[in-house]
Amino acid sequence: EVQLVESGGRLVQPGGSLRLSCEASGFRLRNNWMSWVRQAPGKGLEWVANIMEDGSVKNYIDSVKGRFTISRDNAKNSLYLQMDSLRVEDTALYYCARDFRGGHNDYWGQGTLVTVSS
Amino acid sequence: DIQMTQSPSSLSASVGDRVIITCRASQTVTTFLNWYQQKPGKAPRLLIYGASNLESGVTSRFTGSGSGTYFTLSISSLQPDDLATYYCQQSYRTPHTFGQGTKVEIK
């Protein structure tokens, strides 16, 4: 059974940093693109970033470029999102999702909540 | 970035009704268009990928169609379990933008 479990979300002050993790099981992470998608409280889904199977290609939305870094450790079957210079508007539930061939997201975790507030 | 616009933003329909949700892209996405269902308090679930391909395990009451810039998601015979918000997403070009969502309520 495919499972994705996110962790690392918490309350952090504006300007702070946080590292989210996503542990995958039931499939080999190294065979898949992976994504982060976020959802602000009461709002819609927002695609944040994705990363190619070997980590050589990474894509980001403009609002997080230069602040967030997506990475992976295929040996540990884990995906990460390093979040720096956090802003109030980054407050959201962050989902990890598997990309099928760099396209649609066929499996999702349950999300980890990031709250940026003073 | 490619903008995705769904309509309506919300709808209320009766059990057994046929429901249609539309999604328009600001430029062509060919058939790289996906639909997701998100029930309250839950993670999104993939329903349709490649505009018209039903994800494994999803009821055939859901049908996707379209290409280019115009797409539809149809729900035949609406059921109480279909209470959810539905999102389209283009995966033609990064960022893989989502529509704003369509909230489906049961009368």
Interface residues (C-beta under 8 A of the other chain):
Chain A: S35 V37 G44 L45 E46 W47 N50 N59 Y60 I61 D62 Y95 F100 G102 G103 H104 N105 D106 W108 G109 Q110 G111
Chain B: D1 F32 N34 Y36 Q38 A43 P44 R45 L46 Y49 G50 E55 T85 Y87 Q89 S91 T94 P95 H96 T97 F98 G99 Q100 G101
